[in-house]
Amino acid sequence: MNNQDALTLTLTVVAAIILPGLANWGFSTLGYPWVGSAVWALGYGLGVVFIWYEWVRPLDITGPEGVSRSEDSGE
């Protein structure tokens, strides 16, 4: 992991977990619990989408070539 990856991961954690949590707490303290919950859910959900887009989507998750499953072998 290089410095750019570490910075991206740190900013993602801050933006996806810490900021929505603080916003939820702030809005709930001000008497707007529904707004706080909506901000938290939106921030957390966008964080999950970003993590999928940035790190999971580019992965090549395939099995080895030349290996057939039992259904394909005609048995």
Secondary structure, DSSP 8 states (H G I E B T S, - for coil): --HHHHHHHHHHHIIIIIHHHHHHHHHHHTT-HHHHHHHHHHHHHHHHHHHIIIIITT------TT---TTTTT-
